[in-house]
Amino acid sequence: MCGRYTLLRDEVEILKEFGINYSIDSYTPSYNVAPGQNVLAVINDGREKRAGYLKWGLVPSWSNDEKIGYKMINARSETVHQKPSFKSLLKRNRCLIIADSFYEWKKTDQSKQPKRIQTADRKLFAFAGLWDKWQDGGRNLFTCTILTKDANDFMQGIHHRMPIILPKDKEDEWIAPIEMDPSSAHDLLQSIQVDDLKAHNVSSYVNAAKNNDSTCIEPLIK
């Protein structure tokens, strides 16, 4: 799964990396992005790529209660094309969720050890995501979920699931402003080979979502 991540690169780097032609409204770096918070995402509206914020935790348009979002921060890519909650979103509501590392907790005999995980060669990357618009009276809520898959060889020693990090050459394909057959989208996700990763232990300080400073990412030296 993916339950926390970071985005620390400056705005200019993000704009250049993802081909965005205008500034990001209220951009704020974060050492500890958590479910329920607003997260930076990129979509293609058919004219250009747009960057903005979505609330992390998908609330489907048909839902009666926005609290469902806390149960839908991740979606399993293996079955996403079969589930009503996600199937229609695969057709058009695909997004990039921008990050530069993520956290995962490795079970030990005594506790769970948090680790910060980065790509070996890229300073910025994008998770494959889905988004939706939920309405309640006159209020609009835009939310998202991160797609996950079985852990690769590197991640298996840490956790059995991992977020899908899109290769650079698949980012535009994922958010292309076309209707994609859900089965084709599923096949694309399953074909992705994740970048080489690296990881280091960090303090349990990161466990609390309220903690958001450089202490979260400092290597833990024992």
Phi and psi in degrees as GROMACS dihedral restraints (atoms count N, CA, C in turn):
[ dihedral_restraints ]
;  ai    aj    ak    al  type     phi  dphi    fc
    3     4     5     6     1  -138.6    20    10
    4     5     6     7     1   114.7    20    10
    6     7     8     9     1  -119.6    20    10
    7     8     9    10     1   -10.6    20    10
    9    10    11    12     1  -152.2    20    10
   10    11    12    13     1   149.8    20    10
   12    13    14    15     1  -158.1    20    10
   13    14    15    16     1   179.8    20    10
   15    16    17    18     1  -125.2    20    10
   16    17    18    19     1   157.3    20    10
   18    19    20    21     1  -147.2    20    10
   19    20    21    22     1   101.6    20    10
   21    22    23    24     1  -116.8    20    10
   22    23    24    25     1   -12.3    20    10
   24    25    26    27     1   -66.9    20    10
   25    26    27    28     1   155.0    20    10
   27    28    29    30     1   -78.4    20    10
   28    29    30    31     1   164.3    20    10
   30    31    32    33     1   -60.4    20    10
   31    32    33    34     1   -40.2    20    10
   33    34    35    36     1   -61.0    20    10
   34    35    36    37     1   -42.0    20    10
   36    37    38    39     1   -61.1    20    10
   37    38    39    40     1   -42.8    20    10
   39    40    41    42     1   -64.3    20    10
   40    41    42    43     1   -46.0    20    10
   42    43    44    45     1   -59.2    20    10
   43    44    45    46     1   -43.5    20    10
   45    46    47    48     1   -68.5    20    10
   46    47    48    49     1   -44.4    20    10
   48    49    50    51     1   -63.9    20    10
   49    50    51    52     1   -36.5    20    10
   51    52    53    54     1  -108.5    20    10
   52    53    54    55     1     8.6    20    10
   54    55    56    57     1    66.9    20    10
   55    56    57    58     1    40.7    20    10
   57    58    59    60     1   -95.9    20    10
   58    59    60    61     1   134.1    20    10
   60    61    62    63     1  -100.4    20    10
   61    62    63    64     1     9.8    20    10
   63    64    65    66     1  -149.9    20    10
   64    65    66    67     1   162.5    20    10
   66    67    68    69     1   -68.0    20    10
   67    68    69    70     1   157.3    20    10
   69    70    71    72     1   -93.9    20    10
   70    71    72    73     1   120.6    20    10
   72    73    74    75     1   -63.5    20    10
   73    74    75    76     1   123.1    20    10
   75    76    77    78     1    61.5    20    10
   76    77    78    79     1    35.2    20    10
   78    79    80    81     1   -63.9    20    10
   79    80    81    82     1   131.0    20    10
   81    82    83    84     1  -138.4    20    10
   82    83    84    85     1   119.3    20    10
   84    85    86    87     1   -62.7    20    10
   85    86    87    88     1   158.2    20    10
   87    88    89    90     1  -147.2    20    10
   88    89    90    91     1   135.2    20    10
   90    91    92    93     1   -86.1    20    10
   91    92    93    94     1    -8.8    20    10
   93    94    95    96     1  -156.1    20    10
   94    95    96    97     1    72.7    20    10
   96    97    98    99     1   -75.1    20    10
   97    98    99   100     1   129.5    20    10
   99   100   101   102     1  -128.2    20    10
  100   101   102   103     1   156.5    20    10
  102   103   104   105     1   -53.7    20    10
  103   104   105   106     1   144.1    20    10
  105   106   107   108     1    91.6    20    10
  106   107   108   109     1   -14.9    20    10
  108   109   110   111     1   -89.5    20    10
  109   110   111   112     1   165.4    20    10
  111   112   113   114     1   -81.2    20    10
  112   113   114   115     1   133.7    20    10
  114   115   116   117     1  -124.3    20    10
  115   116   117   118     1   148.9    20    10
  117   118   119   120     1   -78.8    20    10
  118   119   120   121     1   127.0    20    10
  120   121   122   123     1  -135.0    20    10
  121   122   123   124     1   160.5    20    10
  123   124   125   126     1  -127.5    20    10
  124   125   126   127     1   134.0    20    10
  126   127   128   129     1  -127.8    20    10
  127   128   129   130     1   169.1    20    10
  129   130   131   132     1  -118.0    20    10
  130   131   132   133     1   116.0    20    10
  132   133   134   135     1   -87.8    20    10
  133   134   135   136     1     7.3    20    10
  135   136   137   138     1    99.7    20    10
  136   137   138   139     1   -18.4    20    10
  138   139   140   141     1  -111.8    20    10
  139   140   141   142     1   -39.8    20    10
  141   142   143   144     1  -160.3    20    10
  142   143   144   145     1   168.3    20    10
  144   145   146   147     1   -83.9    20    10
  145   146   147   148     1   138.2    20    10
  147   148   149   150     1  -125.9    20    10
  148   149   150   151     1   137.1    20    10
  150   151   152   153     1  -110.3    20    10
  151   152   153   154     1   136.3    20    10
  153   154   155   156     1  -169.4    20    10
  154   155   156   157     1  -172.7    20    10
  156   157   158   159     1  -107.2    20    10
  157   158   159   160     1   138.1    20    10
  159   160   161   162     1  -124.3    20    10
  160   161   162   163     1   149.3    20    10
  162   163   164   165     1   -79.9    20    10
  163   164   165   166     1   132.0    20    10
  165   166   167   168     1   -80.8    20    10
  166   167   168   169     1   114.1    20    10
  168   169   170   171     1   131.4    20    10
  169   170   171   172     1    98.8    20    10
  171   172   173   174     1   -66.3    20    10
  172   173   174   175     1   128.3    20    10
  174   175   176   177     1  -113.6    20    10
  175   176   177   178     1   102.4    20    10
  177   178   179   180     1   -59.9    20    10
  178   179   180   181     1   150.3    20    10
  180   181   182   183     1   -58.7    20    10
  181   182   183   184     1   -27.2    20    10
  183   184   185   186     1   -89.1    20    10
  184   185   186   187     1    -3.7    20    10
  186   187   188   189     1   -70.1    20    10
  187   188   189   190     1   146.6    20    10
  189   190   191   192     1   -89.5    20    10
  190   191   192   193     1   -11.3    20    10
  192   193   194   195     1  -143.7    20    10
  193   194   195   196     1   121.2    20    10
  195   196   197   198     1   -67.8    20    10
  196   197   198   199     1   -14.4    20    10
  198   199   200   201     1   -66.1    20    10
  199   200   201   202     1   -14.6    20    10
  201   202   203   204     1   -60.1    20    10
  202   203   204   205     1   -22.7    20    10
  204   205   206   207     1   -58.7    20    10
  205   206   207   208     1   -31.8    20    10
  207   208   209   210     1   -68.4    20    10
  208   209   210   211     1   -17.0    20    10
  210   211   212   213     1   -97.3    20    10
  211   212   213   214     1    -2.4    20    10
  213   214   215   216     1  -129.0    20    10
  214   215   216   217     1    46.0    20    10
  216   217   218   219     1   -78.6    20    10
  217   218   219   220     1   -24.5    20    10
  219   220   221   222     1  -127.8    20    10
  220   221   222   223     1   156.4    20    10
  222   223   224   225     1  -136.0    20    10
  223   224   225   226     1   134.3    20    10
  225   226   227   228     1   -74.5    20    10
  226   227   228   229     1   118.9    20    10
  228   229   230   231     1   -66.1    20    10
  229   230   231   232     1   -25.7    20    10
  231   232   233   234     1   -65.7    20    10
  232   233   234   235     1   -29.1    20    10
  234   235   236   237     1  -122.0    20    10
  235   236   237   238     1     3.4    20    10
  237   238   239   240     1   -61.8    20    10
  238   239   240   241     1   -30.1    20    10
  240   241   242   243     1   -76.5    20    10
  241   242   243   244     1    -6.6    20    10
  243   244   245   246     1  -105.8    20    10
  244   245   246   247     1   -16.2    20    10
  246   247   248   249     1   -95.9    20    10
  247   248   249   250     1   131.3    20    10
  249   250   251   252     1   -55.9    20    10
  250   251   252   253     1   -32.8    20    10
  252   253   254   255     1   -61.5    20    10
  253   254   255   256     1   -28.4    20    10
  255   256   257   258     1  -120.3    20    10
  256   257   258   259     1   -23.1    20    10
  258   259   260   261     1   -55.9    20    10
  259   260   261   262     1   -47.0    20    10
  261   262   263   264     1   -68.5    20    10
  262   263   264   265     1   -29.6    20    10
  264   265   266   267     1   -70.2    20    10
  265   266   267   268     1   -31.4    20    10
  267   268   269   270     1   -60.5    20    10
  268   269   270   271     1   -28.1    20    10
  270   271   272   273     1   -67.0    20    10
  271   272   273   274     1   -45.3    20    10
  273   274   275   276     1  -136.0    20    10
  274   275   276   277     1   -24.9    20    10
  276   277   278   279     1   -98.0    20    10
  277   278   279   280     1    59.1    20    10
  279   280   281   282     1  -101.9    20    10
  280   281   282   283     1   143.9    20    10
  282   283   284   285     1  -144.0    20    10
  283   284   285   286     1   164.1    20    10
  285   286   287   288     1  -101.4    20    10
  286   287   288   289     1   134.9    20    10
  288   289   290   291     1  -113.0    20    10
  289   290   291   292     1   116.8    20    10
  291   292   293   294     1   -86.9    20    10
  292   293   294   295     1   134.8    20    10
  294   295   296   297     1  -151.5    20    10
  295   296   297   298     1   169.6    20    10
  297   298   299   300     1  -130.8    20    10
  298   299   300   301     1    -2.1    20    10
  300   301   302   303     1  -170.0    20    10
  301   302   303   304     1   166.9    20    10
  303   304   305   306     1  -139.8    20    10
  304   305   306   307     1   162.3    20    10
  306   307   308   309     1  -106.8    20    10
  307   308   309   310     1   145.8    20    10
  309   310   311   312     1  -143.8    20    10
  310   311   312   313     1   152.6    20    10
  312   313   314   315     1  -109.8    20    10
  313   314   315   316     1   120.0    20    10
  315   316   317   318     1   -91.9    20    10
  316   317   318   319     1   127.1    20    10
  318   319   320   321     1   -70.6    20    10
  319   320   321   322     1   133.3    20    10
  321   322   323   324     1  -121.7    20    10
  322   323   324   325     1   177.7    20    10
  324   325   326   327     1   -63.2    20    10
  325   326   327   328     1   -31.8    20    10
  327   328   329   330     1   -96.7    20    10
  328   329   330   331     1   -34.8    20    10
  330   331   332   333     1  -162.7    20    10
  331   332   333   334     1  -152.6    20    10
  333   334   335   336     1  -122.4    20    10
  334   335   336   337     1   126.0    20    10
  336   337   338   339     1   -95.3    20    10
  337   338   339   340     1   115.5    20    10
  339   340   341   342     1   -72.1    20    10
  340   341   342   343     1   140.6    20    10
  342   343   344   345     1  -128.6    20    10
  343   344   345   346     1   143.9    20    10
  345   346   347   348     1   -98.8    20    10
  346   347   348   349     1   127.9    20    10
  348   349   350   351     1  -118.5    20    10
  349   350   351   352     1   130.3    20    10
  351   352   353   354     1  -128.7    20    10
  352   353   354   355     1   159.8    20    10
  354   355   356   357     1   -77.0    20    10
  355   356   357   358     1   147.7    20    10
  357   358   359   360     1   -70.8    20    10
  358   359   360   361     1   -31.2    20    10
  360   361   362   363     1  -119.3    20    10
  361   362   363   364     1    -8.2    20    10
  363   364   365   366     1  -119.9    20    10
  364   365   366   367     1   134.7    20    10
  366   367   368   369     1   -80.4    20    10
  367   368   369   370     1   -25.4    20    10
  369   370   371   372     1  -131.3    20    10
  370   371   372   373     1   147.6    20    10
  372   373   374   375     1  -152.2    20    10
  373   374   375   376     1   178.2    20    10
  375   376   377   378     1  -132.5    20    10
  376   377   378   379     1   131.9    20    10
  378   379   380   381     1   -77.9    20    10
  379   380   381   382     1   146.4    20    10
  381   382   383   384     1   -74.1    20    10
  382   383   384   385     1   127.6    20    10
  384   385   386   387     1  -135.1    20    10
  385   386   387   388     1   166.3    20    10
  387   388   389   390     1  -126.1    20    10
  388   389   390   391     1   149.9    20    10
  390   391   392   393     1  -134.3    20    10
  391   392   393   394     1   163.1    20    10
  393   394   395   396     1  -152.2    20    10
  394   395   396   397     1   162.5    20    10
  396   397   398   399     1  -113.2    20    10
  397   398   399   400     1   124.9    20    10
  399   400   401   402     1  -115.2    20    10
  400   401   402   403     1   138.0    20    10
  402   403   404   405     1  -122.2    20    10
  403   404   405   406     1   139.2    20    10
  405   406   407   408     1  -136.0    20    10
  406   407   408   409     1    99.7    20    10
  408   409   410   411     1    65.0    20    10
  409   410   411   412     1  -121.4    20    10
  411   412   413   414     1   -96.4    20    10
  412   413   414   415     1     7.3    20    10
  414   415   416   417     1   -98.4    20    10
  415   416   417   418     1   131.9    20    10
  417   418   419   420     1  -108.7    20    10
  418   419   420   421     1   135.0    20    10
  420   421   422   423     1  -127.7    20    10
  421   422   423   424     1   122.5    20    10
  423   424   425   426     1  -105.5    20    10
  424   425   426   427     1   122.1    20    10
  426   427   428   429     1  -131.2    20    10
  427   428   429   430     1   169.7    20    10
  429   430   431   432     1  -149.8    20    10
  430   431   432   433     1   166.7    20    10
  432   433   434   435     1  -138.3    20    10
  433   434   435   436     1   153.4    20    10
  435   436   437   438     1  -101.2    20    10
  436   437   438   439     1   131.2    20    10
  438   439   440   441     1   -81.2    20    10
  439   440   441   442     1   139.8    20    10
  441   442   443   444     1  -125.2    20    10
  442   443   444   445     1   166.8    20    10
  444   445   446   447     1  -147.9    20    10
  445   446   447   448     1   173.0    20    10
  447   448   449   450     1   -58.5    20    10
  448   449   450   451     1   144.3    20    10
  450   451   452   453     1   -62.1    20    10
  451   452   453   454     1   143.8    20    10
  453   454   455   456     1   -80.2    20    10
  454   455   456   457     1  -176.9    20    10
  456   457   458   459     1   -58.1    20    10
  457   458   459   460     1   -40.2    20    10
  459   460   461   462     1   -64.7    20    10
  460   461   462   463     1   -45.2    20    10
  462   463   464   465     1   -78.4    20    10
  463   464   465   466     1   -19.5    20    10
  465   466   467   468     1   -59.1    20    10
  466   467   468   469     1   -30.0    20    10
  468   469   470   471     1   -77.0    20    10
  469   470   471   472     1    -6.5    20    10
  471   472   473   474     1  -112.0    20    10
  472   473   474   475     1   -48.6    20    10
  474   475   476   477     1  -157.4    20    10
  475   476   477   478     1   154.2    20    10
  477   478   479   480     1   -82.6    20    10
  478   479   480   481     1    -9.8    20    10
  480   481   482   483     1  -124.8    20    10
  481   482   483   484     1   160.7    20    10
  483   484   485   486     1  -152.8    20    10
  484   485   486   487     1   155.5    20    10
  486   487   488   489     1   -71.9    20    10
  487   488   489   490     1   151.5    20    10
  489   490   491   492     1   -83.5    20    10
  490   491   492   493     1   114.1    20    10
  492   493   494   495     1   -95.9    20    10
  493   494   495   496     1   117.9    20    10
  495   496   497   498     1   -74.4    20    10
  496   497   498   499     1   132.9    20    10
  498   499   500   501     1   -58.5    20    10
  499   500   501   502     1   151.2    20    10
  501   502   503   504     1   -54.5    20    10
  502   503   504   505     1   -40.3    20    10
  504   505   506   507     1   -78.6    20    10
  505   506   507   508     1     0.6    20    10
  507   508   509   510     1  -108.6    20    10
  508   509   510   511     1    -6.5    20    10
  510   511   512   513     1   -62.9    20    10
  511   512   513   514     1   -51.0    20    10
  513   514   515   516     1   -66.9    20    10
  514   515   516   517     1   -34.7    20    10
  516   517   518   519     1   -62.9    20    10
  517   518   519   520     1   -40.5    20    10
  519   520   521   522     1   -63.5    20    10
  520   521   522   523     1   -38.7    20    10
  522   523   524   525     1  -103.5    20    10
  523   524   525   526     1    14.3    20    10
  525   526   527   528     1   -54.5    20    10
  526   527   528   529     1   137.4    20    10
  528   529   530   531     1   -79.0    20    10
  529   530   531   532     1    56.0    20    10
  531   532   533   534     1  -129.9    20    10
  532   533   534   535     1   159.5    20    10
  534   535   536   537     1   -81.6    20    10
  535   536   537   538     1   120.3    20    10
  537   538   539   540     1  -104.1    20    10
  538   539   540   541     1   131.1    20    10
  540   541   542   543     1   -59.1    20    10
  541   542   543   544     1   131.9    20    10
  543   544   545   546     1   -54.5    20    10
  544   545   546   547     1   -37.4    20    10
  546   547   548   549     1   -67.7    20    10
  547   548   549   550     1   -36.2    20    10
  549   550   551   552     1   -68.1    20    10
  550   551   552   553     1   -39.8    20    10
  552   553   554   555     1   -62.9    20    10
  553   554   555   556     1   -42.4    20    10
  555   556   557   558     1   -59.5    20    10
  556   557   558   559     1   -45.1    20    10
  558   559   560   561     1   -63.3    20    10
  559   560   561   562     1   -38.7    20    10
  561   562   563   564     1   -61.3    20    10
  562   563   564   565     1   -46.8    20    10
  564   565   566   567     1   -61.3    20    10
  565   566   567   568     1   -41.7    20    10
  567   568   569   570     1   -72.2    20    10
  568   569   570   571     1   -20.2    20    10
  570   571   572   573     1   -84.3    20    10
  571   572   573   574     1   -11.2    20    10
  573   574   575   576     1   -71.9    20    10
  574   575   576   577     1   131.1    20    10
  576   577   578   579     1  -101.3    20    10
  577   578   579   580     1   120.9    20    10
  579   580   581   582     1   -72.7    20    10
  580   581   582   583     1   145.3    20    10
  582   583   584   585     1   -56.2    20    10
  583   584   585   586     1   159.0    20    10
  585   586   587   588     1   -60.9    20    10
  586   587   588   589     1   140.2    20    10
  588   589   590   591     1  -119.9    20    10
  589   590   591   592     1   160.1    20    10
  591   592   593   594     1  -138.9    20    10
  592   593   594   595     1   157.2    20    10
  594   595   596   597     1  -148.8    20    10
  595   596   597   598     1   152.9    20    10
  597   598   599   600     1  -143.7    20    10
  598   599   600   601     1   152.3    20    10
  600   601   602   603     1   -69.1    20    10
  601   602   603   604     1   142.6    20    10
  603   604   605   606     1  -128.1    20    10
  604   605   606   607     1   169.5    20    10
  606   607   608   609     1   -71.2    20    10
  607   608   609   610     1   153.8    20    10
  609   610   611   612     1   -65.6    20    10
  610   611   612   613     1    -4.1    20    10
  612   613   614   615     1   -52.3    20    10
  613   614   615   616     1   -34.2    20    10
  615   616   617   618     1   -70.0    20    10
  616   617   618   619     1   -16.3    20    10
  618   619   620   621     1   -59.2    20    10
  619   620   621   622     1   -32.0    20    10
  621   622   623   624     1   -89.8    20    10
  622   623   624   625     1   119.8    20    10
  624   625   626   627     1   -61.6    20    10
  625   626   627   628     1   -22.7    20    10
  627   628   629   630     1   -70.4    20    10
  628   629   630   631     1   -19.8    20    10
  630   631   632   633     1   -83.0    20    10
  631   632   633   634     1   120.7    20    10
  633   634   635   636     1  -147.5    20    10
  634   635   636   637     1    75.9    20    10
  636   637   638   639     1  -154.1    20    10
  637   638   639   640     1  -178.2    20    10
  639   640   641   642     1   -63.6    20    10
  640   641   642   643     1   -18.7    20    10
  642   643   644   645     1   -58.7    20    10
  643   644   645   646     1   -30.4    20    10
  645   646   647   648     1   -59.0    20    10
  646   647   648   649     1   -34.3    20    10
  648   649   650   651     1  -105.7    20    10
  649   650   651   652     1    -4.0    20    10
  651   652   653   654     1   -65.0    20    10
  652   653   654   655     1   130.8    20    10
  654   655   656   657     1   -57.9    20    10
  655   656   657   658     1   136.4    20    10
  657   658   659   660     1   -86.9    20    10
  658   659   660   661     1   119.1    20    10
  660   661   662   663     1  -105.7    20    10
  661   662   663   664     1   122.0    20    10
